[in-house]
Protein backbone atom coordinates (compact mmCIF):
# COMPACT_ATOMS: atom_id res chain seq x y z
CA UNK A 1 0.00 0.00 0.00
CA UNK A 2 1.38 3.42 -0.94
CA UNK A 3 2.02 6.17 1.61
CA UNK A 4 -0.63 8.42 0.03
CA UNK A 5 -3.29 5.69 0.36
CA UNK A 6 -2.29 5.06 4.00
CA UNK A 7 -2.49 8.79 4.74
CA UNK A 8 -5.92 8.97 3.11
CA UNK A 9 -7.18 6.00 5.16
CA UNK A 10 -5.76 7.55 8.34
CA UNK A 11 -7.51 10.85 7.55
CA UNK A 12 -10.82 9.07 6.88
CA UNK A 13 -10.54 7.21 10.21
CA UNK A 14 -9.81 10.48 12.04
CA UNK A 15 -12.90 12.06 10.52
CA UNK A 16 -15.07 9.14 11.65
CA UNK A 17 -13.93 9.81 15.23
CA UNK A 18 -14.54 13.56 15.05
CA UNK A 19 -17.59 15.10 16.68
CA UNK A 20 -20.07 16.55 14.21
CA UNK A 21 -22.23 19.53 15.08
CA UNK A 22 -25.38 20.49 13.23
CA UNK A 23 -25.99 23.61 15.29
CA UNK A 24 -23.52 26.47 15.22
CA UNK A 25 -23.44 30.25 15.19
CA UNK A 26 -22.10 32.23 12.22
CA UNK A 27 -21.22 35.91 11.95
CA UNK A 28 -20.17 37.49 8.67
CA UNK A 29 -19.38 40.80 6.99
CA UNK A 30 -20.65 41.94 3.59
CA UNK A 31 -18.53 44.56 1.85
CA UNK A 32 -19.42 46.43 -1.32
CA UNK A 33 -17.23 48.24 -3.81
CA UNK A 34 -18.67 51.71 -4.41
CA UNK A 35 -16.26 52.38 -7.30
CA UNK A 36 -13.58 53.89 -5.06
CA UNK A 37 -13.05 51.39 -2.27
CA UNK A 38 -14.53 48.39 -0.48
CA UNK A 39 -16.85 49.46 2.30
CA UNK A 40 -18.50 47.33 4.98
CA UNK A 41 -22.26 47.31 4.50
CA UNK A 42 -23.85 44.61 6.67
CA UNK A 43 -22.99 42.29 9.53
CA UNK A 44 -25.04 39.08 9.45
CA UNK A 45 -25.66 36.68 12.32
CA UNK A 46 -27.47 33.37 12.25
CA UNK A 47 -27.77 30.03 13.97
CA UNK A 48 -27.93 27.01 11.71
CA UNK A 49 -30.52 25.26 13.86
CA UNK A 50 -34.25 25.63 13.66
CA UNK A 51 -36.65 25.75 10.77
CA UNK A 52 -37.12 27.97 8.99
CA UNK A 53 -33.55 29.25 9.15
CA UNK A 54 -33.45 33.01 9.53
CA UNK A 55 -30.72 35.62 9.46
CA UNK A 56 -30.41 38.97 11.27
CA UNK A 57 -28.78 41.84 9.36
CA UNK A 58 -27.16 44.76 11.22
CA UNK A 59 -25.50 48.04 10.32
CA UNK A 60 -21.70 48.27 10.70
CA UNK A 61 -19.50 50.42 12.93
CA UNK A 62 -15.81 50.64 12.01
CA UNK A 63 -13.33 50.97 14.86
CA UNK A 64 -9.59 51.42 14.71
CA UNK A 65 -7.80 49.70 17.57
CA UNK A 66 -4.68 51.10 19.28
CA UNK A 67 -2.40 48.84 17.20
CA UNK A 68 -3.94 50.18 13.96
CA UNK A 69 -6.08 47.10 13.31
CA UNK A 70 -9.49 47.86 11.82
CA UNK A 71 -12.37 46.13 13.61
CA UNK A 72 -15.96 45.91 12.42
CA UNK A 73 -18.80 45.62 14.92
CA UNK A 74 -22.57 45.86 14.84
CA UNK A 75 -23.82 49.45 15.17
CA UNK A 76 -24.26 50.54 18.74
CA UNK A 77 -24.74 53.55 20.97
CA UNK A 78 -22.60 54.21 24.01
CA UNK A 79 -24.81 54.80 27.04
CA UNK A 80 -23.42 56.55 30.09
CA UNK A 81 -24.89 55.84 33.50
CA UNK A 82 -24.01 57.08 36.95
CA UNK A 83 -23.06 54.30 39.32
CA UNK A 84 -22.66 54.66 43.07
CA UNK A 85 -20.79 52.13 45.17
CA UNK A 86 -23.67 51.92 47.64
CA UNK A 87 -27.43 51.99 47.26
CA UNK A 88 -28.28 55.46 48.57
CA UNK A 89 -31.98 54.73 49.07
CA UNK A 90 -31.26 53.82 52.72
CA UNK A 91 -29.70 55.86 55.51
CA UNK A 92 -26.77 53.43 55.84
CA UNK A 93 -26.18 53.49 52.09
CA UNK A 94 -26.10 57.31 52.09
CA UNK A 95 -23.74 57.37 55.09
CA UNK A 96 -21.43 54.82 53.47
CA UNK A 97 -21.45 56.72 50.17
CA UNK A 98 -20.65 60.01 51.93
CA UNK A 99 -19.25 62.65 49.61
CA UNK A 100 -17.94 60.13 47.09
CA UNK A 101 -18.93 61.16 43.57
CA UNK A 102 -20.84 58.64 41.46
CA UNK A 103 -18.73 56.84 38.87
CA UNK A 104 -19.67 57.22 35.20
CA UNK A 105 -19.95 53.84 33.53
CA UNK A 106 -20.04 53.47 29.73
CA UNK A 107 -21.74 50.49 28.09
CA UNK A 108 -22.43 49.54 24.47
CA UNK A 109 -26.09 49.20 23.59
CA UNK A 110 -26.37 47.41 20.25
CA UNK A 111 -28.92 48.63 17.71
CA UNK A 112 -31.71 46.28 16.69
CA UNK A 113 -31.24 44.46 13.37
CA UNK A 114 -32.04 46.42 10.23
CA UNK A 115 -34.12 43.40 9.20
CA UNK A 116 -34.56 39.70 9.88
CA UNK A 117 -35.23 37.41 6.93
CA UNK A 118 -35.72 33.73 6.18
CA UNK A 119 -32.89 31.97 4.34
CA UNK A 120 -33.98 30.44 1.04
CA UNK A 121 -32.61 29.37 -2.35
CA UNK A 122 -32.13 32.10 -4.95
CA UNK A 123 -29.81 33.79 -7.43
CA UNK A 124 -27.50 36.54 -6.11
CA UNK A 125 -28.33 39.87 -7.73
CA UNK A 126 -24.65 40.81 -8.18
CA UNK A 127 -22.68 37.54 -8.56
CA UNK A 128 -25.47 35.69 -10.41
CA UNK A 129 -24.56 32.54 -8.46
CA UNK A 130 -27.32 30.30 -7.14
CA UNK A 131 -27.40 29.29 -3.48
CA UNK A 132 -28.73 29.89 0.00
CA UNK A 133 -29.40 33.55 0.72
CA UNK A 134 -32.05 36.11 1.59
CA UNK A 135 -33.95 39.11 0.26
CA UNK A 136 -32.75 42.54 1.35
CA UNK A 137 -35.34 44.71 3.10
CA UNK A 138 -35.60 48.33 4.12
CA UNK A 139 -35.24 48.94 7.86
CA UNK A 140 -37.88 47.22 9.98
CA UNK A 141 -39.43 48.92 12.98
CA UNK A 142 -40.89 48.04 16.33
CA UNK A 143 -44.55 48.85 16.83
CA UNK A 144 -45.92 48.72 20.41
CA UNK A 145 -49.13 47.00 19.24
CA UNK A 146 -47.87 44.77 16.41
CA UNK A 147 -44.32 44.03 17.59
CA UNK A 148 -41.62 43.85 14.91
CA UNK A 149 -42.84 45.11 11.53
CA UNK A 150 -40.72 44.03 8.55
CA UNK A 151 -39.56 46.67 6.08
CA UNK A 152 -40.25 46.40 2.34
CA UNK A 153 -38.28 44.08 0.03
CA UNK A 154 -35.81 45.97 -2.15
CA UNK A 155 -35.70 43.26 -4.85
CA UNK A 156 -32.03 42.49 -4.10
CA UNK A 157 -31.14 38.84 -3.31
CA UNK A 158 -27.87 38.24 -1.44
CA UNK A 159 -26.29 34.77 -1.30
CA UNK A 160 -24.64 33.73 1.95
CA UNK A 161 -21.35 33.11 0.14
CA UNK A 162 -21.14 36.86 -0.62
CA UNK A 163 -20.27 37.37 3.08
CA UNK A 164 -16.86 36.82 4.63
CA UNK A 165 -17.66 34.53 7.56
CA UNK A 166 -15.77 34.23 10.83
CA UNK A 167 -15.02 30.80 12.22
CA UNK A 168 -18.13 28.98 13.38
CA UNK A 169 -18.88 29.09 17.09
CA UNK A 170 -20.60 26.31 18.99
CA UNK A 171 -22.80 26.49 22.05
CA UNK A 172 -21.56 24.53 25.06
CA UNK A 173 -24.85 22.63 25.28
CA UNK A 174 -24.46 21.45 21.65
CA UNK A 175 -20.93 20.19 22.34
CA UNK A 176 -22.16 18.31 25.42
CA UNK A 177 -25.03 16.80 23.43
CA UNK A 178 -22.66 15.63 20.67
CA UNK A 179 -20.36 14.07 23.28
CA UNK A 180 -23.31 12.35 24.96
CA UNK A 181 -24.48 10.96 21.58
CA UNK A 182 -20.99 9.70 20.69
CA UNK A 183 -20.09 8.09 24.02
N, C-alpha and C positions, 0 to 999 in steps of 0.2 A: 504494500500500500504506500502511495506517495505521501510526502510530508504535507502537501496542500490538501489532500483528501482527509488526512488525519486531523489537520487543523480545522477543516470544515466540520467534521464530525464532532470535534471537541466543542466548537462554537455552538452547534445545534444542541448538544447536551446541556451546555450552560444555559441556553435560552429556555429549555424545558424546565430548568430549576428556578428560573427567575419568577418573581412575583409579577402578576399582571394586574393593572388597575384600569377599571373602566370609568372611573370618576375622578377627574382632576380639574384644576382651575387654570385657566389661561388668561394672560393679559398681553395685549399687543398694541402697537403703534402704527397708525396709517399716516404716511407722509405723502404730500402732493408737490409736484413741480409746477410752480406758477410762472415758469418761463425764465425766472432769474435764479431761483434756488429751491431746494427741497425744504418744505415747511411741514411741521407736524400739524395734523388736522384733527384726528380723533384718537382717543385711547379706548380700546374695547376690552371688556371683561366678560367671561362666561365660564360656567361650569358645564362639563360635558354630560352630566347626569340629568335625568328628568326628561319628560316628553310633554309638550314639544320643547326642543332646545331653544333657548332665547339668549340674546346678547344685549348687554347694556353699553351704550356709546356715550362717552364723556368728552368735554372740551379739554384742551391741553394747556398746561402752564409750563413754561420753560424756565429752568433754574440753572444758574452757573455755580458750581460748587467752588470752594476755596482753592482746590487744586486745578481749576480750569475745566474740569469735566462738565459737560452739559447733561442735565438730568431732566427728563420729562415726567410730569406728574399730572393727575387729574386736576382740573380747575378747582380752586378752593378759595376761601376767604379766611383771613387771620382774624380771629375773635380775641379781644382782650377782656379779661375779667379780673376783678379785684379779689384777692384771696387773703384772708386773715388766718393766722396760725390757730386761733381759738374761735369758737362759736360765741359771738358777742351778744347773743340773745338772752344770756343769763348773767347774773351779777358776777359770778366767779369767772366766767369767760371774759367779761369786760375788764375785771381786775387783772387777770392774767395777761390780757392783750396790752393793757396800759397804753402808753403813748406810741407803741410800735405801729408804724405805717403799714397799711395793707400792701401785699406784694402783687404786682401786675403779672398775670400769667397769660401767655399767648398760646393759642391752640388752633390748629387747622380745622376748618369745617368744610368738608368737601361738598361741592355743588351736586345737585341731583343729576342723573343722566340726562343728556339732551333728548334721547329717546331709547326705548327698549323695543326690540323687534325679534320675531321668530326666525330662526335659521332655516333656510330652505334651499333647494336646488335652483340655480339660475345661471345666467350668462353675465359676466362682469361688464359693465358699461364701458370701461376704459381698456382692459386687457383682452376682452372678447373671449376669455377662457370660461369654460363651464365648470361649476363646482358649488360647494356649500357656500352660502353667503346670506345677505339680507338686503332689504330695501331701505334706502336712506329716507329719513323723515325730517320735517322741520321740528323745532323744539316742542316737546310736549309740555304740559302744564299740570299743576295740581289744582283740582277744584274741590272745595270743602264738601260739596254734596255728592259729586260723582267720583271723587278720587282722582287717579291719574288719567288724564285725557291725552291720547296720542296725537301728535302733530300730523300734518298731511304728508303723504308720500311725495317725494320729489321726482320719482321716475328713475332714479339712479340705483343700480344694483351693484353691490360691492362684494366680491368673493373674499372668503376668509384668508386665502393665500396672498391677498394684496397687503395684508398686515405683516409687520415684523413681530414675531411672537417671542416672548421671554420663555425661559424653561418652564415646563409644566410644574405646578405645585400640587401636592397631594394633601388631603385632610388626614389627620392622625387616625380618625375613626375608620377611614377607608383602608389605611395600611393595616390596622389591627384586624379588620374583617378579612382582608386578603391573606394575612398570616393564619388566621383561624381556619379559613377554607383550605389552605395548603397543608396545614399540620393538624 
